[in-house]
Amino acid sequence: MATPARAQSPAPDPIVRVGGLVNRFGAQVVHDGLELDVRRGEILGVVGGSGTGKSVLMRTILGLQRPSVGDIEVLGIDARSEDPEQRREIERRTGVLFQDGALFSSLTVGENVQVPLKEYHPHLPDSLLYELALLKIKLAGLPADALDKLPAQLSGGMRKRAGLARALALDPPLLFLDEPTAGLDPIGAAAFDRLILTLQQALGLTVFLITHDLDTLYAICDRIAVLADRKVVACAPMHEVERFDHPWVQEYFHGPRARAAQAARGTSEGRR
């Protein structure tokens, strides 16, 4: 997949700020003084080896995991605040797609999408809830008949799209995706990448995307944040990160799998 042309403009103000973050579980320190800004309107790819705490970082930003130390600001709100109204505001303005979709198995896809709508807009009539759920399902690239199906009746790729529809239910400006293409075949993964990029551009989303998929990183990410040594050791556009002198970075972006992915992209682009 060719890297899309992205318009160049001055770096916008961060929509997420993380400073001096420490995450500790007993004697295990996962993050130690981690710093990260997520810029408004960008797709930020987050990568790192196993155990570097990519999902822990996402959960901490979302307030699902309380850090030992550190400052976190999301959409101008202190994410560590104990104020329930501030917590609720962050939850309302962020959408999350967990790796497994996290759909309620006993609810239809439409009912799953309606869950956040009912929580934050309890007085909406059923007819409008139905129309809004249908709109989000179509926005996520699912056919209308998926509305009345249970998650077990969907393929893995369709379940991810259903989870994405629910994440978009409240029109959040900030979207978190945890390994969105994991378990998908290459064609399905490429289609999901295109969907994310299209939605980001059409809706003006900011996207925090955890992935191991090199094709995703090259295809849709504006910047790459690399987690290693308990910190973000690099955060820059792909062409800069590739040159970063760190053992894990060099192995990941220049190892056998990376070279194979690059060769495949070159072959694909040569056929155009």
C-alpha positions as CSV (number, residue, x, y, z in Angstrom):
1,M,0.0,0.0,0.0
2,A,1.4,3.4,-0.9
3,T,2.0,6.0,1.7
4,P,-0.8,8.6,1.4
5,A,0.1,12.2,0.7
6,R,-0.6,14.2,3.8
7,A,-0.8,17.9,3.8
8,Q,2.1,19.7,5.5
9,S,1.2,22.3,8.1
10,P,2.6,23.7,11.3
11,A,2.4,21.2,14.2
12,P,-0.9,21.8,16.0
13,D,-1.3,22.0,19.8
14,P,-1.3,18.6,21.6
15,I,-4.7,17.1,22.3
16,V,-3.1,14.6,24.8
17,R,-0.1,15.5,27.0
18,V,1.7,12.9,29.1
19,G,4.5,14.0,31.3
20,G,6.8,12.2,33.8
21,L,4.6,9.1,33.7
22,V,5.5,6.2,36.0
23,N,3.5,2.9,35.9
24,R,4.6,0.4,38.5
25,F,3.1,-3.0,39.3
26,G,4.7,-4.2,42.5
27,A,8.4,-4.4,41.8
28,Q,7.9,-4.2,38.0
29,V,8.3,-0.7,36.5
30,V,6.7,-0.6,33.1
31,H,7.1,3.2,32.4
32,D,9.6,5.4,34.1
33,G,9.5,9.1,33.2
34,L,7.6,8.6,30.0
35,E,6.8,11.8,27.9
36,L,4.4,11.9,25.0
37,D,2.3,14.5,23.2
38,V,-0.5,13.5,20.7
39,R,-1.1,16.3,18.2
40,R,-4.6,17.3,17.2
41,G,-5.7,15.8,13.9
42,E,-2.8,13.3,13.6
43,I,-2.7,9.5,13.4
44,L,-0.1,8.5,15.9
45,G,1.2,4.9,15.6
46,V,2.5,3.4,18.9
47,V,4.9,0.5,18.6
48,G,7.2,-1.4,21.0
49,G,8.3,-4.9,22.0
50,S,6.3,-7.2,24.2
51,G,6.1,-5.9,27.8
52,T,6.8,-2.2,26.9
53,G,3.4,-1.2,28.1
54,K,1.6,0.0,25.0
55,S,-1.8,-1.0,26.1
56,V,-1.0,0.1,29.7
57,L,-0.2,3.5,28.3
58,M,-3.5,3.7,26.4
59,R,-5.4,2.6,29.5
60,T,-3.6,5.1,31.7
61,I,-4.4,8.0,29.3
62,L,-8.1,6.9,29.3
63,G,-8.1,6.8,33.1
64,L,-8.7,3.0,33.3
65,Q,-5.3,2.5,34.9
66,R,-4.1,4.9,37.6
67,P,-0.3,5.8,37.3
68,S,2.1,5.8,40.2
69,V,3.4,9.2,39.1
70,G,2.9,11.6,36.3
71,D,0.7,14.3,34.6
72,I,-1.9,13.4,32.0
73,E,-4.1,15.9,30.1
74,V,-6.7,14.8,27.6
75,L,-8.7,17.4,25.7
76,G,-7.6,20.1,28.1
77,I,-8.8,18.0,31.1
78,D,-6.7,16.6,33.9
79,A,-7.1,12.8,33.3
80,R,-6.1,12.1,36.9
81,S,-8.9,14.2,38.3
82,E,-11.2,12.7,40.9
83,D,-14.1,14.9,39.7
84,P,-16.7,12.6,38.2
85,E,-17.9,15.3,35.8
86,Q,-14.4,15.7,34.3
87,R,-14.0,11.9,34.1
88,R,-17.4,11.7,32.3
89,E,-16.4,14.4,29.9
90,I,-13.2,12.6,28.8
91,E,-15.2,9.4,28.4
92,R,-17.8,11.1,26.3
93,R,-15.2,12.7,24.0
94,T,-13.1,9.6,23.4
95,G,-13.9,6.5,21.4
96,V,-12.1,3.2,22.1
97,L,-11.7,0.1,20.0
98,F,-10.1,-2.7,22.0
99,Q,-8.2,-5.5,20.3
100,D,-11.0,-8.0,20.7
101,G,-13.8,-5.6,19.9
102,A,-15.2,-5.9,23.5
103,L,-18.8,-6.2,22.2
104,F,-21.6,-7.5,24.4
105,S,-22.2,-11.0,23.1
106,S,-25.9,-11.0,24.1
107,L,-26.7,-7.8,22.3
108,T,-27.1,-7.2,18.6
109,V,-24.7,-5.0,16.8
110,G,-27.2,-2.2,16.7
111,E,-27.9,-2.6,20.5
112,N,-24.1,-2.5,21.1
113,V,-23.8,0.8,19.2
114,Q,-26.7,2.2,21.2
115,V,-25.1,1.5,24.6
116,P,-23.1,4.8,24.8
117,L,-25.9,6.7,23.2
118,K,-28.4,5.6,25.8
119,E,-25.9,6.3,28.6
120,Y,-25.2,9.9,27.6
121,H,-28.5,10.7,25.9
122,P,-31.0,8.7,27.9
123,H,-34.0,10.6,26.5
124,L,-33.5,10.0,22.8
125,P,-36.5,8.2,21.3
126,D,-36.0,4.6,20.1
127,S,-36.6,5.6,16.5
128,L,-33.7,8.1,16.6
129,L,-31.5,5.6,18.4
130,Y,-32.1,3.1,15.6
131,E,-31.3,5.7,12.9
132,L,-28.1,6.8,14.7
133,A,-26.9,3.2,15.2
134,L,-27.6,2.4,11.5
135,L,-25.6,5.5,10.5
136,K,-22.6,4.5,12.6
137,I,-22.7,1.0,11.3
138,K,-22.7,2.2,7.7
139,L,-19.9,4.7,8.6
140,A,-17.8,1.8,9.8
141,G,-18.3,0.0,6.4
142,L,-20.9,-2.6,7.5
143,P,-24.0,-3.5,5.6
144,A,-27.4,-2.4,7.1
145,D,-28.4,-6.0,7.8
146,A,-25.5,-6.2,10.3
147,L,-27.6,-4.1,12.7
148,D,-29.7,-7.0,13.9
149,K,-27.0,-9.7,14.0
150,L,-25.2,-10.9,17.1
151,P,-21.4,-10.6,17.3
152,A,-21.1,-14.3,17.0
153,Q,-22.7,-14.2,13.6
154,L,-20.0,-11.8,12.3
155,S,-16.6,-12.5,10.9
156,G,-13.6,-11.2,12.8
157,G,-13.2,-8.2,10.5
158,M,-16.9,-7.4,10.8
159,R,-16.7,-7.5,14.6
160,K,-13.9,-5.0,14.5
161,R,-16.0,-2.7,12.4
162,A,-18.9,-3.1,14.7
163,G,-16.6,-2.2,17.6
164,L,-15.5,0.8,15.6
165,A,-19.1,1.8,15.0
166,R,-19.7,1.8,18.8
167,A,-16.5,3.8,19.4
168,L,-17.8,6.5,17.0
169,A,-21.3,6.5,18.5
170,L,-20.9,9.8,20.3
171,D,-18.9,11.5,17.6
172,P,-15.7,11.7,19.6
173,P,-12.8,13.9,18.4
174,L,-10.3,11.4,19.9
175,L,-10.1,7.8,18.9
176,F,-8.0,5.0,20.5
177,L,-7.4,1.8,18.6
178,D,-5.6,-1.2,20.1
179,E,-4.2,-3.5,17.4
180,P,-7.1,-2.9,15.0
181,T,-5.8,-5.1,12.2
182,A,-4.6,-8.0,14.5
183,G,-6.0,-11.3,13.2
184,L,-7.1,-9.9,9.8
185,D,-5.8,-11.2,6.5
186,P,-3.7,-8.8,4.5
187,I,-6.7,-7.7,2.3
188,G,-8.9,-7.2,5.3
189,A,-6.1,-5.3,7.2
190,A,-5.5,-3.0,4.2
191,A,-9.2,-2.3,3.9
192,F,-9.4,-1.4,7.6
193,D,-6.4,0.9,7.2
194,R,-8.2,2.7,4.4
195,L,-11.3,3.0,6.5
196,I,-9.4,4.5,9.4
197,L,-7.7,7.0,7.2
198,T,-10.9,8.0,5.4
199,L,-12.7,8.5,8.7
200,Q,-9.8,10.5,10.2
201,Q,-9.8,12.8,7.2
202,A,-13.6,13.1,6.9
203,L,-14.3,13.6,10.6
204,G,-11.2,15.4,11.7
205,L,-10.3,12.7,14.2
206,T,-7.2,12.4,16.2
207,V,-6.1,8.8,16.4
208,F,-3.9,7.0,18.9
209,L,-3.2,3.6,17.2
210,I,-1.3,0.7,18.8
211,T,-0.1,-1.7,16.2
212,H,2.6,-4.2,15.2
213,D,1.6,-4.0,11.5
214,L,4.3,-2.3,9.5
215,D,2.0,-1.8,6.6
216,T,-0.4,0.2,8.8
217,L,2.5,2.3,10.1
218,Y,3.7,3.2,6.6
219,A,0.2,3.6,5.1
220,I,-1.7,5.8,7.5
221,C,0.5,7.1,10.4
222,D,1.7,10.7,10.6
223,R,4.1,10.0,13.4
224,I,5.5,6.9,15.1
225,A,6.0,6.7,18.9
226,V,8.5,3.9,19.9
227,L,8.3,2.5,23.4
228,A,11.5,1.0,24.7
229,D,13.6,1.2,27.9
230,R,10.4,2.2,29.8
231,K,10.1,5.4,27.8
232,V,9.1,6.9,24.4
233,V,12.6,6.7,22.9
234,A,11.5,8.3,19.5
235,C,8.4,10.1,18.2
236,A,8.6,11.4,14.7
237,P,7.6,10.7,11.1
238,M,8.5,7.3,9.7
239,H,11.5,8.5,7.7
240,E,13.1,9.9,10.8
241,V,12.2,7.0,13.1
242,E,13.8,4.5,10.6
243,R,17.1,6.3,11.1
244,F,17.0,6.3,14.9
245,D,20.0,4.6,16.4
246,H,18.4,2.2,18.8
247,P,18.8,-1.6,18.7
248,W,15.1,-2.4,18.8
249,V,14.2,0.3,16.2
250,Q,16.9,-0.9,13.8
251,E,15.7,-4.6,14.2
252,Y,12.1,-3.7,13.8
253,F,12.3,-1.3,10.9
254,H,15.2,-3.0,9.1
255,G,15.0,-6.6,10.1
256,P,13.9,-9.5,7.7
257,R,10.1,-8.9,8.2
258,A,10.5,-5.2,7.6
259,R,12.6,-5.8,4.4
260,A,9.9,-8.2,3.2
261,A,7.2,-5.7,3.8
262,Q,9.1,-3.0,2.1
263,A,9.8,-5.2,-0.9
264,A,6.1,-6.1,-1.1
265,R,5.1,-2.5,-1.1
266,G,7.7,-1.7,-3.8
267,T,6.3,-4.5,-6.0
268,S,2.7,-3.3,-5.4
269,E,3.5,0.3,-6.2
270,G,5.5,-0.8,-9.3
271,R,2.4,-2.4,-10.8
272,R,0.4,0.8,-10.6
